[in-house]
Amino acid sequence: MDVWAAVRQISIQLVDALGDDLDHAQARQLISAQVQVWMHEQTASGRVVPAAEQRRVAQLVFDRRFGLGALQQLLDRSDVENIVVNGCDQTWVTFTDGTKKAGPPTAATDDDLVEWVQLLARRGNTGREFSHASPLLDVALADGVRLAVVGWVSRRPHLAFRVHRLVDISLRQLTGLGTLTEPLEGFLRAAIGARRNIIVCGEVNTGKTTLVRALANEIPVEERIITLESDFELFLDDPRLAHRHQDVVALEARQANSEGVGQVRLQDLVPACLRLNPDRVIVGEARHGELAPMLEVMYSGARGSMCTLHVHRPEHVFSRVVQLSRRADLGLAADDVRLMFGLAEPLIVYLRRDQTTNDRYVSQVMEIGPPADAAEPTRNVIFTPGTDGRAVPAGGHISTSLLDELAAHDFDPALLASASGSWS
């Protein structure tokens, strides 16, 4: 039996009946009834369809319309981290322990796969286009799944699903997972209380978004948070997190339509969000021209704000900030950007991932201050990699102002001291 042909046929027959607002129990009833019709057609043609196959077809039709198709059962597992698809017949699954295994095919043909991706694209908050004219797709799906797709500029369509399992996560839990150490947990909790700006850095897939969620969960529940993202990933406005955040505005950038109009860039949303009276602003990822206005927000608009930034090494963060400003053609000199960066006085929290064990952990924390004798902002390394790579107190310098602010929020300065340590 051609399962994919059956799924496609039944899906087409029900396309008008299975609306977005349809109760899932009703949807399953409609699908079951249509599967029975299809089964009788098969019987009339001399083909016997076992009951198990009928159930499989019904589930695939439901998952194609309301879930993630043939991948839904994988995504329901708690140990699946990422899934990549190279055309309709090749799937690779990465698990939380770092192992990688082959997965099931996702469609009968690449054309069917593209058609399914176009259905997924329409489910996003802003509704994204995936076509010859727009061959690159990024969209946030339900339950913490982010989808990136490339088509038409490659020989076959390529999909990458990233699964965010730890949506409701705390600093305490991250310490238990080994991402943080006890002194670092207390330090970050006090830094949030003191309304210190924080930039979480690291390479791809090091856990930056998860750490930002945990930091955000330390923000007092009554504060007004505005999140700005290219594609929704933070989910702080999720009703399941109402016990942590009562006043959240989640904004998402929007791409231009097929006529080239309607684009809303992240760098446009940063200044616009200040008119919505935020207590704190969180930018999911600074990748283009939004970093400079975000530094302005950190300096004068909403202290205690956060963003994430891709860097290979923590010492590259200054060059990365200048690079993004130049790329966006903001008309700012490098020294102006460095001054903005220093005046924002962010804490730089750098994450690493162990390629062997797949463990993610913070390895370094720096305090940034205004430029002094050089063009670059000043820096104090507060936490440095220990013997296992995880952040331990560096025993170095830390500004008196930061130390006083942390102490005012129940942080014990002795946790940062070492035999050779000093504070300035």
C-alpha positions as CSV (number, residue, x, y, z in Angstrom):
1,M,0.0,0.0,0.0
2,D,1.3,3.5,-0.9
3,V,0.8,5.2,2.5
4,W,1.9,8.6,1.2
5,A,-0.5,8.5,-1.6
6,A,-3.3,7.7,0.8
7,V,-2.3,10.5,3.2
8,R,-2.1,13.0,0.4
9,Q,-5.5,11.9,-1.1
10,I,-7.3,12.1,2.2
11,S,-5.7,15.4,3.2
12,I,-6.8,17.0,-0.1
13,Q,-10.4,15.7,0.5
14,L,-10.5,17.2,3.9
15,V,-8.6,20.5,3.2
16,D,-11.7,22.6,3.6
17,A,-13.0,20.8,6.6
18,L,-9.9,20.8,8.8
19,G,-9.8,24.5,9.7
20,D,-7.3,26.0,12.2
21,D,-10.1,26.6,14.8
22,L,-11.4,23.1,14.6
23,D,-11.4,21.1,17.8
24,H,-8.8,18.3,17.6
25,A,-11.3,15.7,18.7
26,Q,-13.7,16.7,15.9
27,A,-10.8,16.7,13.5
28,R,-9.9,13.1,14.4
29,Q,-13.5,12.1,13.9
30,L,-13.6,13.7,10.4
31,I,-10.3,12.0,9.5
32,S,-11.5,8.6,10.8
33,A,-14.7,8.9,8.7
34,Q,-12.7,9.8,5.6
35,V,-10.2,7.0,6.2
36,Q,-13.2,4.6,6.3
37,V,-14.4,5.9,2.9
38,W,-10.9,5.5,1.5
39,M,-10.7,2.0,3.0
40,H,-13.9,0.9,1.3
41,E,-12.6,2.2,-2.0
42,Q,-9.5,0.1,-1.5
43,T,-11.6,-3.0,-0.7
44,A,-13.7,-2.5,-3.8
45,S,-10.5,-2.5,-5.8
46,G,-9.5,-5.8,-4.3
47,R,-6.9,-4.4,-1.8
48,V,-7.3,-5.3,1.9
49,V,-6.1,-2.7,4.3
50,P,-5.2,-4.0,7.8
51,A,-6.6,-2.1,10.8
52,A,-3.1,-1.1,11.9
53,E,-2.5,0.5,8.5
54,Q,-5.8,2.4,8.7
55,R,-4.8,3.8,12.1
56,R,-1.3,4.8,10.7
57,V,-2.9,6.6,7.8
58,A,-5.3,8.5,10.1
59,Q,-2.5,9.5,12.4
60,L,-0.3,10.7,9.5
61,V,-3.2,12.8,8.1
62,F,-3.8,14.4,11.5
63,D,-0.1,15.0,12.1
64,R,0.3,16.5,8.6
65,R,-2.4,19.0,9.2
66,F,-2.0,19.8,12.9
67,G,1.4,18.4,13.9
68,L,4.7,17.9,12.2
69,G,3.8,15.0,9.9
70,A,5.9,11.9,10.0
71,L,8.3,13.6,12.4
72,Q,5.7,14.2,15.1
73,Q,6.3,11.0,17.0
74,L,10.0,11.8,17.2
75,L,9.3,15.4,18.4
76,D,7.0,14.0,21.1
77,R,10.1,12.2,22.6
78,S,11.9,14.1,25.4
79,D,15.4,12.9,24.2
80,V,15.2,14.4,20.7
81,E,17.1,17.6,20.2
82,N,17.4,18.4,16.5
83,I,16.1,16.9,13.3
84,V,17.5,17.6,9.8
85,V,15.8,16.5,6.5
86,N,17.7,16.3,3.2
87,G,14.9,15.7,0.7
88,C,11.9,13.5,1.2
89,D,13.8,10.3,1.9
90,Q,16.7,11.2,4.2
91,T,16.3,12.3,7.9
92,W,18.8,12.5,10.6
93,V,17.9,12.8,14.3
94,T,20.2,14.2,17.0
95,F,19.5,13.2,20.6
96,T,20.2,15.0,23.8
97,D,23.2,12.7,24.5
98,G,24.8,13.8,21.3
99,T,24.1,10.6,19.3
100,K,22.8,10.8,15.7
101,K,20.6,8.3,14.0
102,A,18.7,7.9,10.8
103,G,15.0,8.8,10.9
104,P,11.9,8.1,8.8
105,P,11.2,9.5,5.3
106,T,9.0,12.6,5.4
107,A,7.1,12.5,2.1
108,A,6.7,10.5,-1.1
109,T,8.5,13.1,-3.3
110,D,10.4,16.3,-2.8
111,D,7.5,18.2,-4.3
112,D,5.2,16.8,-1.6
113,L,7.8,17.8,1.0
114,V,7.8,21.4,-0.3
115,E,4.0,21.5,-0.3
116,W,4.0,20.4,3.4
117,V,6.6,23.0,4.3
118,Q,4.4,25.7,2.7
119,L,1.6,24.5,5.0
120,L,3.9,24.8,8.0
121,A,5.0,28.3,6.9
122,R,1.4,29.5,7.0
123,R,1.1,28.3,10.6
124,G,3.7,30.8,11.9
125,N,2.6,33.8,13.8
126,T,3.2,36.2,10.9
127,G,2.6,33.7,8.1
128,R,5.8,33.2,6.1
129,E,6.2,32.6,2.3
130,F,8.2,29.7,0.9
131,S,8.5,29.7,-2.8
132,H,10.9,30.3,-5.8
133,A,10.7,34.0,-4.9
134,S,11.4,33.3,-1.2
135,P,13.5,30.2,-1.0
136,L,14.7,30.7,2.6
137,L,12.3,30.1,5.5
138,D,12.6,30.6,9.2
139,V,9.5,30.0,11.3
140,A,8.6,29.3,14.9
141,L,6.1,26.4,15.2
142,A,4.2,25.1,18.2
143,D,5.6,23.8,21.4
144,G,9.1,25.3,21.1
145,V,10.0,24.0,17.7
146,R,11.9,26.3,15.3
147,L,12.1,25.4,11.6
148,A,14.7,26.6,9.0
149,V,14.3,25.6,5.4
150,V,16.3,26.1,2.2
151,G,14.8,25.3,-1.2
152,W,15.4,26.0,-4.9
153,V,18.9,27.3,-4.2
154,S,19.9,23.7,-3.4
155,R,19.4,20.5,-5.3
156,R,16.8,19.3,-2.8
157,P,14.8,21.0,0.0
158,H,16.7,20.9,3.3
159,L,14.9,21.3,6.6
160,A,16.3,21.8,10.2
161,F,14.0,21.4,13.2
162,R,15.4,22.7,16.5
163,V,13.5,21.6,19.6
164,H,13.5,23.8,22.7
165,R,12.6,21.5,25.5
166,L,13.5,23.8,28.5
167,V,11.0,26.5,28.1
168,D,10.1,26.8,31.8
169,I,13.6,26.6,33.3
170,S,15.3,28.2,36.3
171,L,18.9,29.1,37.2
172,R,18.6,26.5,39.9
173,Q,17.7,23.8,37.4
174,L,20.6,24.9,35.1
175,T,23.0,24.5,38.0
176,G,21.6,21.0,38.5
177,L,22.3,20.3,34.8
178,G,25.9,21.5,35.1
179,T,25.4,24.6,33.0
180,L,26.1,26.9,36.0
181,T,28.1,26.6,39.1
182,E,26.8,27.5,42.6
183,P,28.7,30.9,42.8
184,L,27.7,31.7,39.2
185,E,24.0,31.0,39.9
186,G,24.0,33.4,42.8
187,F,25.9,36.0,40.8
188,L,23.5,35.9,37.9
189,R,20.4,36.0,40.2
190,A,21.8,39.1,41.9
191,A,22.7,40.7,38.6
192,I,19.1,40.4,37.4
193,G,17.9,41.9,40.7
194,A,20.3,44.7,40.3
195,R,19.0,45.4,36.8
196,R,22.4,44.8,35.1
197,N,22.3,44.5,31.3
198,I,23.3,41.0,30.1
199,I,24.6,39.8,26.7
200,V,24.6,36.0,26.4
201,C,27.2,34.9,23.9
202,G,28.4,31.7,22.3
203,E,28.4,29.6,19.1
204,V,25.3,28.0,17.5
205,N,23.5,25.5,19.7
206,T,25.3,26.3,22.9
207,G,22.1,27.0,24.9
208,K,21.9,30.8,24.7
209,T,18.1,30.9,24.4
210,T,17.7,28.5,27.3
211,L,19.9,30.6,29.6
212,V,18.1,33.8,28.6
213,R,14.8,32.1,29.6
214,A,16.2,31.1,32.9
215,L,17.5,34.6,33.5
216,A,14.2,36.1,32.5
217,N,12.5,33.8,35.0
218,E,14.4,35.7,37.8
219,I,12.7,39.0,36.8
220,P,10.0,40.0,39.3
221,V,6.7,38.7,38.0
222,E,5.0,42.2,38.0
223,E,7.6,43.8,35.6
224,R,6.6,44.5,32.0
225,I,8.8,42.6,29.6
226,I,9.0,43.1,25.8
227,T,10.7,40.4,23.7
228,L,11.9,41.1,20.2
229,E,12.8,38.2,17.9
230,S,13.3,37.4,14.2
231,D,11.4,34.2,14.9
232,F,9.6,33.4,18.2
233,E,11.8,31.2,20.4
234,L,11.6,32.6,23.9
235,F,7.9,32.0,24.5
236,L,7.8,34.1,27.7
237,D,4.2,35.0,26.8
238,D,3.2,31.3,26.8
239,P,0.1,30.9,29.1
240,R,2.0,28.1,30.8
241,L,4.5,30.6,32.1
242,A,1.8,33.0,33.6
243,H,3.2,32.1,37.1
244,R,6.5,33.7,36.1
245,H,5.5,36.5,33.8
246,Q,2.2,38.4,34.0
247,D,2.9,41.3,31.6
248,V,4.7,40.2,28.4
249,V,4.6,41.7,24.9
250,A,6.1,39.4,22.3
251,L,7.1,41.0,19.0
252,E,8.3,39.3,15.9
253,A,10.0,40.7,12.8
254,R,8.1,40.3,9.5
255,Q,9.4,39.7,6.1
256,A,8.2,41.5,3.0
257,N,5.4,40.0,1.0
258,S,5.6,38.8,-2.6
259,E,5.2,42.4,-3.7
260,G,8.2,43.5,-1.6
261,V,6.2,45.5,1.0
262,G,5.2,45.0,4.6
263,Q,8.7,44.2,6.0
264,V,9.3,45.0,9.7
265,R,12.9,44.6,10.7
266,L,14.1,43.8,14.2
267,Q,16.1,47.1,14.3
268,D,12.8,48.9,13.6
269,L,11.1,47.1,16.5
270,V,13.8,48.1,19.1
271,P,13.1,51.8,19.2
272,A,9.4,51.2,18.6
273,C,9.1,49.0,21.7
274,L,10.1,51.8,24.0
275,R,6.8,53.5,23.3
276,L,5.1,50.4,24.9
277,N,6.6,51.3,28.3
278,P,8.8,48.2,29.0
279,D,10.6,47.6,32.2
280,R,13.0,45.4,30.4
281,V,13.6,44.5,26.7
282,I,14.9,41.1,25.5
283,V,16.2,40.7,22.0
284,G,16.3,37.0,21.1
285,E,19.4,37.3,18.8
286,A,21.2,40.4,17.6
287,R,22.3,39.7,14.1
288,H,22.1,42.9,12.1
289,G,21.4,46.5,12.8
290,E,19.4,46.0,15.9
291,L,22.5,45.8,18.2
292,A,23.2,49.5,18.2
293,P,19.7,50.6,19.1
294,M,19.7,47.8,21.7
295,L,22.7,49.2,23.3
296,E,20.9,52.5,23.5
297,V,18.0,50.8,25.2
298,M,20.4,49.2,27.7
299,Y,22.0,52.6,28.4
300,S,19.0,54.8,28.7
301,G,15.8,53.0,27.9
302,A,15.3,49.9,30.0
303,R,18.1,48.9,32.3
304,G,18.3,45.2,33.1
305,S,17.7,44.2,29.4
306,M,19.2,41.2,27.6
307,C,20.1,39.9,24.2
308,T,22.1,37.1,22.7
309,L,25.0,37.3,20.3
310,H,26.9,34.8,18.2
311,V,30.7,34.9,18.8
312,H,33.3,32.2,18.5
313,R,35.4,33.4,21.5
314,P,34.4,35.8,24.3
315,E,37.3,38.2,23.5
316,H,35.8,38.6,20.0
317,V,32.7,40.3,21.3
318,F,34.0,43.9,20.8
319,S,34.9,43.2,17.2
320,R,31.6,41.5,16.6
321,V,29.7,44.5,17.9
322,V,31.6,46.8,15.4
323,Q,31.1,44.3,12.6
324,L,27.3,44.1,13.0
325,S,27.1,47.9,13.1
326,R,29.1,48.2,9.8
327,R,27.1,45.5,8.2
328,A,23.9,47.4,8.9
329,D,25.4,50.6,7.5
330,L,24.2,52.6,10.5
331,G,26.7,55.5,9.9
332,L,28.4,55.0,13.2
333,A,32.2,55.0,13.6
334,A,33.8,52.1,15.3
335,D,34.8,54.2,18.3
336,D,31.2,55.4,18.6
337,V,29.9,51.8,18.7
338,R,32.6,50.9,21.3
339,L,31.6,53.8,23.4
340,M,27.9,52.8,23.3
341,F,28.9,49.3,24.2
342,G,30.9,50.5,27.2
343,L,28.3,53.0,28.4
344,A,25.7,50.2,28.4
345,E,28.0,48.3,30.9
346,P,26.7,44.8,30.1
347,L,27.8,41.6,31.6
348,I,29.1,39.2,28.9
349,V,28.1,35.6,29.7
350,Y,29.8,33.1,27.4
351,L,28.5,29.6,26.8
352,R,30.3,26.6,25.4
353,R,29.2,23.1,24.2
354,D,31.3,20.0,24.7
355,Q,31.4,18.3,21.3
356,T,31.9,14.9,22.9
357,T,29.3,14.9,25.7
358,N,26.9,17.5,24.3
359,D,27.0,19.3,27.6
360,R,26.4,23.1,27.6
361,Y,27.9,25.3,30.2
362,V,29.0,28.9,31.0
363,S,32.7,29.2,30.8
364,Q,33.4,32.9,31.3
365,V,31.7,36.1,32.5
366,M,33.1,39.6,31.9
367,E,32.1,43.0,33.2
368,I,32.2,45.7,30.5
369,G,32.7,49.4,31.3
370,P,33.2,52.6,29.4
371,P,36.5,53.1,27.5
372,A,39.4,54.4,29.6
373,D,42.8,54.7,28.1
374,A,42.0,52.8,24.9
375,A,39.3,52.8,22.3
376,E,37.8,49.5,23.4
377,P,35.6,49.3,26.5
378,T,37.2,48.2,29.7
379,R,36.7,44.6,30.8
380,N,37.0,42.7,34.1
381,V,37.0,38.9,33.9
382,I,34.9,37.8,36.8
383,F,34.5,34.1,36.0
384,T,37.1,32.1,34.0
385,P,37.2,28.5,32.7
386,G,38.1,26.0,35.4
387,T,39.8,22.7,34.9
388,D,36.6,21.2,33.3
389,G,35.9,24.3,31.3
390,R,33.1,25.5,33.6
391,A,33.1,29.0,35.0
392,V,34.8,29.5,38.3
393,P,35.6,32.8,40.1
394,A,38.6,34.4,38.5
395,G,39.8,36.1,41.6
396,G,40.5,39.2,39.5
397,H,39.1,42.7,39.4
398,I,35.4,43.7,39.7
399,S,34.1,47.3,39.9
400,T,33.1,48.5,43.3
401,S,29.8,49.7,41.9
402,L,28.9,46.2,40.6
403,L,30.0,44.6,43.8
404,D,27.9,46.9,45.9
405,E,24.8,46.3,43.6
406,L,25.2,42.5,43.9
407,A,25.7,42.7,47.7
408,A,22.5,44.7,47.9
409,H,20.7,41.8,46.3
410,D,21.9,39.1,48.7
411,F,25.0,38.1,46.9
412,D,28.0,37.2,49.1
413,P,31.1,38.9,47.7
414,A,33.2,36.2,49.4
415,L,32.1,33.8,46.7
416,L,34.2,35.8,44.2
417,A,37.3,36.0,46.3
418,S,40.5,33.9,45.9
419,A,43.9,34.0,47.5
420,S,45.2,36.3,44.8
421,G,42.0,38.2,44.2
422,S,41.3,41.9,44.6
423,W,38.5,44.3,43.9
424,S,38.8,47.8,42.4
